[in-house]
């Protein structure tokens, strides 16, 4: 696995300190995680061979800044935080890749600051321009139901590791409280979301875009990935077989191949 380093970035006049994991050299690439916080996975390993990859924790989701979380009431507020983060990191433009909730934020950044985003990759993006987007309460599912929606292989190593992680959380009150707090902070953006205007702004995205979707994703229905593909200019959709909501973890080689081909084009 690629050696990474963490950098702290202070935002909102010192109210929020956000961690950014960095690896690689070359052109900057920002990776926005889903709802589970900082991770480093095989896709990022592959991207770090050609790019300087920066993977920030979503501002306000570390469980340490409740006042900041309450202040971040809309997706637009969060995007403004990211703009401040990019300035602090010295980024004038970058490739932006996002998964799940992070993909929705990535699309919002590309719509709000089109000159910042060179290329845009959305992996299983949430389609929250619709009031009935059925993604708000999936974290409330019991582990077997959550595994069925999340993974193509519900008996595979990723699913087993996730169930073990959830079991460990439940046996550790402090860890469980932190997990629920972080999930709650993320859910603050997800459901209900007071700003669902991305559909009105998505036409502003100018960057060449790729939408990647796991065929067996039970959390984000295919219609949402296809909708992004229709609404964004110059967008293409790639379907990853034998993958669910985490295609870059279940099928990292397949996702690396389609994302690498798109970024080299």
N, C-alpha and C positions, 0 to 999 in steps of 0.2 A: 504494500500500500504506500502511496505517495506520502512523503513527509510533509506535514502541514504546520502552520503556526497560527496562533490566535492573536488578533488585535482588538483592542477595545476602542469603540468610537462613542464619543459623548454627543448627545443630541438634545434638542429642545432646551437650550440654555442650561445644560447640565442635569436635566430632570431624568434622562434615560441614558444608560450606558449599555451599548449593544456589542456583542461579540461578533467578530468576522473571522472566519477560517480561510486561510489563504495558502495557495500552493501553485507552483509552476511559474513559467516566465512567458513573456510575449504580450500579445494583445489582451486587454482585460475582458473577462467573461464573468458576469454576475449570475450566480445560481440561487434562486429563491426556493427554499424548501416548502414542503406542505405543512401540515399542522403539527408535526412531531419534533420540531426544533433542529438544532445543528447535528448533522451526520456527515460522514464522508463515505461515499460508495464507489463502486467500480466505474460508473459513468464519469464521475468527477476525476477519478484517477486517469481515465483515458483523455478527458478534456485538458487536464493539467499538463499533458505532454506537448500541447500546442498553444495553450493559453495560460495567462495568469488568472487563475480561478479564485474568485472571492465569493464565499458563501456566508452571508450574514444571518444572524438570528433575527426574526421579525421583531421590530421595536415593540416593547411593551409585553412580550410574551415570556419573559423570564421569571415571572412571579414576584419580582422584587420592587416593582414600581406601580402599585395600584392606582395612584393618582394620575400617572401618565396614561394608563389603560383607560381610565374613565374619560380622559380628555380626547383619546383617539376614537371619536364616535362614528367616523365614516371612513370609507376606503380612501377618499381623497386626503383625509388627514394623514393616513399612513403613508401615502405616496409622497406627501410633502416631507415627511420624516426621511424617506429614502432619498429624496433629492438632497437634503442636508447631509445625509450619510455619504452620498457619492461625492459631494463637494469636499467633505472632510478627507476622503480617500484619494482625492486628486484625480477623479475620473471625469473626463469630458465627454466620453462616449464609450460604449461597451456592447458586446453581445450579451443578451439577457435570456436566461433559460429559467423556467419555473415549473414546479410540479404542484398539482392540486390547487390549494389555496394560494400558493406562491405563483402559480401560473396566472391566476386571476389578477394578482398584484402586478405581475410582469406585464400583462396586457394593459392594465390601467396606467402603468408607467410609460409604456410605448404610446398610448393615446394622449397622455398629458404632456410628455416630453419627447416628441417624435424624433428630434435631432439627436437625442442621447443614445437611442437604440439602433445599433448597426444591423443586427439580425435578432429575430425573436423566435424562441422555441417554447411551446406550451405543451406540457406533458399532463394528460388527463385533467384539463382545466375545468374548474367549477364554472357553470354557466349561470351567474347570479344576476343577469339582467331580467330574469323572470321571477315573479313573486312566488311561484310554486316550485322553485328549484328544490328537489327532494334530497338535499345534502346536509341539512342542518343538524339532525339528531343521530347521525350514524355512530358517533362515539358513545351513545347511550346503549348500543346493542350489547347483548351478552357475547363473550368471546367467540363461541362457535359461529354465531350469525355474522359477527364482524369479519371473521376469517373467510366466510363464504362470499361476502361482498368484496373483500379486498384482494384475495389471491385466486389465481387460476388453479393453483395446486394447493388445496386446503390442508393436505397432509405433508407438504413440502417443508424444507428446513426453515424458510422464512416464516411460514405460518406457525410452526412449532416454536421458533424463537420468540415470536410475538406473543403467543399464549404464555410462554414461560415468563416473559417480561411482565405481562399483566398480572400473572400469579404472584410474582415477586413484589410487585407494587402493592398488591392487596395485603401482603404479609408485613409490609413496612409502612406504618402509618404516615411517617414524614414524607417518604417518597410518593405515597399515594396522594397525599395532600398537595404536593408540588405538581404532580402530574395533572390532577383535577384542576388546579389553579391555572396551569399553563393552557390546558385544553379549554378552560372557561374563558381565558383571555382571547385565545384564537377564535372561540365561538362567538365572542363579542363582535368580531368582524363578520363571522359567517352567518349567524342566525339569531335574532333578526338583524338585518343590515339596513340601516336607514338610507344608505346611498346605493341604489341599484341602477345607476344611470350609465353603466358601462356600455350598454347597447346603443346609447345615443352618442357615445364618443368613440366607439370602436373603429369607425370609418376614418378616424384621424391617424391611425397607425400606418406609417409609411414604410417601415422596414420589411424586407422579405421575411415571411413567417412560415413556421412549420408547426403543425398540431400533431402530437403523438398520442395515440390512445390504445390502451390494452383491450383486446377483444372481449375479455370476460370481466371487465370492470363493472361491478354491481353498485358502486357508489356514484359514479358519474355516467349516466346513460350516454350512449354513443351520439344521441341527437345533439348533445351540447358540444362535443368535439366537432361534429360536422357543422354546427351552427357557427362556431368560431371560424372554421374553414371557409364558410360562405360569406361571412361579414368582413373578414380582413382581406384587403387587397393583396394580390400576389401570394396568397396562402395555399399551402398544400397539406393534406391530411395523410398520415402514415398509420396504418393499423398494425399493431404488434400481436401476432398470434400467441396463444398459450401464455397470456399475461393478463393480470387484473389491474387494480388501481395503482400498483407500484411497478410498472413495466420496466423501469430502469434498474430495479432490484431483482425482479423475477427473470427478466431476459436482458441483462445488461449488454451482452454482445450485440443483440439485435438492435437495441436502442442506440448504442454507441455507433453502430454502422450507419443507421439512417440519419442520426444527428450529425455525425462526422461528414457524411456525404453532402448534407445540406449546407453545413458551415464552410465547406471547401468550394462549393459551387460559385 
